[in-house]
């Protein structure tokens, strides 16, 4: 049996004991200042994996969706076209409206 991680939501997957222990014992630092070795390693791994110059860690799917939207709609009054039953429309509409 393979391990399944449910990525439908930021909160639906419950971490295992091993995941919690890893999180509690991971070296930490200020990621804004580039001093968190775990975040730096993850960002570098993702950049290499996708052949990009750099990676950016964001802790939630909502934040990543907002980053994606802002990378395309970076001026005020920009518009996006989304489906009426899309996740962004149903659950994240407020973060884009600002």
Secondary structure, 3 states (H helix, E strand, C coil): CCCCCCCCCCCCCCCCHHHHHHHHHCCCCCHHHCCCHHHHHHHHHHHHHHCCCCCCCCCCHHHHHHHHHHHHCCCCCCCCCCCCCCHHHHHCHHHHHC
